[in-house]
């Protein structure tokens, strides 16, 4: 995507673009002259300085920024992460994904700085079925669910085992535009490594020994709905590459097939691992991490919300 195409997208969404810079030197002048609210950065720019160099300067003046780039080199992405951007969009992407990312980035920045605009007021906190408790940490989780549920963007749910990650995934689906279609749940840790591709993307009849019939994979089943990838950190690296392609291209190819199938699937992933640590140790792709981590939701442990124990006890007494 060239800068002018991006400018057209932003204008259509109601944003005012004050200028386009092809180098850090041009960007410095534009920022000083126009005083923008946000900066969208590519990594590779003209001259000796990169978008990453400019990002460090923007952090010093508390000017929020996010990256839009096709560069997914591991060392480069690690340098990007160190600048703590409010978002990272990997090209190619859909126009609506860009706008959703911007909306989420603006909300996160304003919330951190204690400034919520009239169009970004906190949603009224109401109960969500199956999520029990009224502690501040849990209210924050419910608030985040209600912010992101209507959007088609990917969500990454983080938390220890037993914190309710699948319940949150169902809540995100139940509050989405695709709630009339069933959510598809996949436990990545339970998939045999030899069958992962067949399970996720399906296979044609005769694709391999024992493939006696056509199989529709989980992603195809989740078309126009939500797929919940539980324990995403358990996926092997070669499967992560295929998942990344689905996120980028919005299409799949069945095993043994030669036809690509367009899909419209909202991905919600969850893990009890530290994906940042997995990335650092080479077990999880950083570009996939950025694709999934558009809107993270961290779930507190019961120890961290002990005030909810009584409500949970009454809930389970009534249920069982």
C-alpha positions in Angstrom: 0.0 0.0 0.0 1.4 3.4 -1.0 1.0 6.4 1.1 -1.6 8.0 -1.2 -3.8 4.9 -1.0 -3.6 5.0 2.8 -4.5 8.7 2.7 -7.7 7.9 0.7 -8.7 5.2 3.2 -8.2 7.5 6.2 -10.1 10.4 4.5 -13.0 8.0 3.9 -13.0 7.1 7.5 -13.2 10.7 8.6 -9.6 11.3 9.5 -7.7 14.4 8.4 -4.3 13.6 7.0 -2.0 16.6 7.5 0.9 15.4 5.4 3.0 12.5 4.0 6.8 12.2 4.6 9.2 9.9 2.9 12.0 10.4 5.3 12.6 11.0 9.0 13.8 14.6 8.3 10.6 15.4 6.4 8.6 13.8 9.1 10.2 15.9 11.8 9.4 19.1 9.9 5.8 18.1 9.3 5.3 17.1 12.9 6.7 20.5 14.1 4.6 22.4 11.6 1.3 20.5 11.8 1.2 19.1 15.4 -0.6 15.9 14.5 -2.5 13.7 17.0 -1.2 10.5 15.6 1.6 9.3 13.4 1.5 6.2 11.1 5.0 4.8 10.5 6.5 2.6 7.9 9.8 1.0 8.9 11.9 1.6 5.8 12.2 5.3 4.8 14.5 7.3 2.6 17.8 8.2 4.1 19.9 6.7 6.9 17.1 6.9 9.6 14.2 4.4 9.8 10.7 4.6 11.2 12.0 2.9 14.3 14.4 5.8 14.9 11.5 8.3 14.5 9.4 6.2 16.9 11.9 6.7 19.8 11.7 10.5 19.1 7.9 10.3 19.2 7.9 8.5 22.5 10.0 11.3 24.0 7.3 13.9 23.2 4.4 11.5 24.0 3.0 11.5 20.5 1.2 8.2 19.9 2.1 6.1 16.8 1.6 2.8 15.2 3.4 0.9 12.4 2.1 -0.1 9.0 4.7 -2.2 7.3 5.5 -5.2 5.1 8.8 -5.8 7.0 8.5 -8.9 9.1 12.2 -9.6 9.6 12.6 -11.1 13.1 15.3 -8.7 14.4 13.4 -5.7 12.9 10.2 -6.7 14.6 12.0 -7.1 17.9 13.3 -3.5 17.5 9.7 -2.4 16.7 8.4 -4.0 19.8 10.9 -2.2 22.0 9.4 1.2 20.9 6.0 0.1 22.4 3.7 1.1 19.6 0.0 1.3 20.0 -0.4 -1.1 17.0 1.4 -2.9 14.2 -0.4 -3.6 11.0 1.3 -6.0 8.6 0.7 -5.4 4.9 -1.4 -6.5 3.1 -4.5 -5.7 5.1 -8.1 -4.9 4.7 -9.4 -1.3 5.0 -11.7 -2.1 7.8 -8.9 -3.8 9.8 -6.9 -0.6 9.6 -9.8 1.5 10.9 -10.5 -0.9 13.7 -6.9 -0.9 14.7 -6.9 2.9 14.8 -10.0 2.9 16.9 -8.5 0.5 19.4 -5.2 2.3 19.5 -6.9 5.6 20.2 -8.9 4.1 23.0 -5.9 2.5 24.6 -3.9 5.7 24.4 -6.7 7.9 25.8 -7.4 5.4 28.6 -3.7 5.4 29.6 -3.7 9.1 29.7 -7.0 9.5 31.4 -8.7 11.3 28.5 -11.7 9.6 26.9 -13.4 11.6 24.2 -17.2 11.9 23.8 -17.1 9.1 21.2 -14.9 7.0 23.4 -16.8 7.0 26.7 -16.4 3.8 28.7 -19.3 1.4 28.0 -21.8 0.8 30.7 -20.6 -2.2 32.7 -23.3 -4.9 32.7 -23.1 -8.5 33.5 -22.1 -11.0 30.9 -23.6 -14.5 31.2 -21.1 -16.9 32.7 -18.7 -14.3 33.9 -19.3 -13.9 37.7 -18.0 -11.2 39.9 -17.8 -7.4 40.4 -14.1 -6.9 41.3 -12.4 -4.0 39.5 -10.1 -6.3 37.6 -13.1 -8.3 36.3 -15.0 -5.1 35.4 -12.0 -4.1 33.4 -12.2 -7.4 31.5 -15.9 -7.0 30.8 -15.3 -3.4 29.6 -12.7 -4.6 27.1 -15.0 -7.4 25.9 -17.7 -4.9 25.1 -15.3 -2.5 23.4 -13.8 -5.1 21.0 -16.7 -7.7 20.6 -18.5 -5.8 17.8 -15.3 -5.3 15.7 -14.0 -8.0 13.4 -10.4 -7.7 14.7 -8.4 -10.5 16.2 -8.3 -10.8 20.0 -5.6 -12.5 22.1 -6.8 -13.7 25.6 -4.1 -14.2 28.1 -4.3 -15.9 31.5 -3.5 -18.9 33.6 -5.4 -22.2 33.3 -8.9 -21.9 34.9 -9.2 -18.1 34.5 -12.1 -18.4 32.0 -10.4 -17.9 28.6 -13.0 -20.0 26.7 -15.9 -18.2 28.5 -14.5 -14.8 27.4 -14.1 -16.2 23.8 -17.8 -17.2 23.8 -18.7 -13.7 25.2 -16.8 -12.0 22.4 -18.7 -14.1 19.9 -22.1 -13.7 21.5 -21.7 -9.9 21.3 -20.5 -9.9 17.7 -22.3 -9.4 14.4 -21.8 -13.1 13.7 -23.5 -14.4 16.8 -26.2 -16.1 14.8 -23.6 -18.6 13.5 -22.0 -21.1 15.9 -18.5 -20.4 17.3 -15.9 -23.1 16.3 -13.6 -24.1 19.2 -10.2 -25.7 18.5 -7.9 -26.9 21.3 -4.5 -26.6 19.6 -2.7 -28.6 22.3 -4.9 -31.6 21.5 -4.2 -31.7 17.8 -1.9 -34.5 16.7 1.0 -32.8 14.8 0.5 -35.0 11.8 -3.1 -33.9 11.5 -3.0 -30.2 12.3 -3.3 -29.0 8.7 -6.1 -31.4 7.9 -8.0 -30.4 11.1 -7.7 -26.7 10.5 -7.9 -26.4 6.8 -9.5 -29.7 5.7 -8.5 -32.1 3.0 -9.7 -33.4 -0.3 -10.6 -37.0 -0.9 -7.4 -39.0 -1.6 -5.1 -36.3 -0.3 -3.2 -38.9 1.8 -3.5 -42.5 2.8 -6.8 -42.9 4.8 -8.4 -39.7 3.4 -11.4 -41.6 2.0 -13.7 -38.6 1.9 -13.7 -34.8 1.7 -13.1 -33.1 5.1 -14.2 -29.6 5.8 -11.6 -28.0 8.2 -12.3 -25.8 11.2 -11.6 -22.5 9.4 -14.1 -23.4 6.7 -16.6 -24.4 9.3 -16.1 -21.0 11.0 -16.8 -19.0 7.8 -18.9 -15.9 8.7 -18.3 -16.7 12.4 -15.6 -16.9 15.0 -12.9 -19.5 15.5 -11.4 -19.8 19.0 -7.9 -21.2 18.9 -7.2 -22.3 22.5 -3.6 -22.8 23.6 -2.3 -21.1 20.5 1.2 -21.3 22.0 1.2 -25.1 21.4 1.1 -24.8 17.6 4.4 -25.9 16.0 6.3 -23.3 13.9 5.3 -24.8 10.5 1.6 -24.6 11.4 2.1 -21.0 12.6 3.3 -20.1 9.1 0.1 -21.5 7.6 -2.0 -19.7 10.2 -0.2 -16.4 9.4 -1.1 -16.8 5.7 -4.8 -17.2 6.7 -4.7 -14.0 8.7 -3.0 -12.1 5.9 -4.8 -13.5 2.8 -8.2 -14.4 4.3 -8.2 -17.6 2.4 -7.4 -21.3 2.9 -6.4 -24.2 0.7 -7.5 -27.8 1.6 -4.7 -30.4 1.9 -4.4 -32.1 -1.5 -6.4 -29.3 -3.2 -5.3 -26.7 -5.7 -8.1 -24.2 -5.2 -8.0 -21.3 -2.7 -11.2 -20.7 -0.7 -12.0 -17.2 0.6 -13.2 -17.1 4.2 -14.5 -14.4 6.5 -13.5 -15.6 10.0 -12.9 -13.7 13.2 -10.0 -15.2 15.1 -9.9 -15.3 18.9 -6.8 -17.0 20.3 -5.9 -17.8 23.9 -2.8 -19.0 25.8 -1.6 -19.6 29.3 2.0 -19.1 28.1 4.0 -15.9 27.8 4.0 -15.5 24.1 6.7 -12.8 24.4 8.9 -15.3 26.1 8.0 -17.9 23.4 9.0 -15.4 20.7 12.3 -14.6 22.5 13.1 -18.3 22.7 12.3 -18.9 19.0 9.2 -21.0 19.6 6.6 -18.5 18.3 6.7 -16.3 15.3 6.9 -12.6 16.1 4.9 -11.6 13.0 2.1 -13.9 14.0 2.2 -12.5 17.5 1.6 -9.0 16.2 -1.2 -10.3 14.0 -3.0 -11.9 16.9 -2.1 -9.3 19.6 -4.1 -6.4 18.1 -6.3 -6.3 21.2 -5.1 -8.3 24.2 -7.3 -9.2 27.2 -5.4 -10.2 30.3 -7.5 -12.3 32.7 -6.8 -12.1 36.4 -6.4 -15.1 38.6 -8.9 -15.8 41.4 -6.2 -14.9 43.8 -6.1 -11.4 42.2 -9.8 -11.0 42.6 -10.5 -12.7 45.9 -13.5 -10.4 46.5 -15.3 -12.4 43.8 -15.1 -15.8 45.7 -18.3 -15.3 47.5 -20.3 -14.5 44.4 -18.7 -17.5 42.6 -19.6 -19.8 45.5 -23.3 -18.8 45.3 -23.2 -19.1 41.5 -22.0 -22.7 41.6 -24.3 -23.6 44.6 -27.2 -22.4 42.5 -26.0 -24.1 39.4 -25.2 -27.5 40.9 
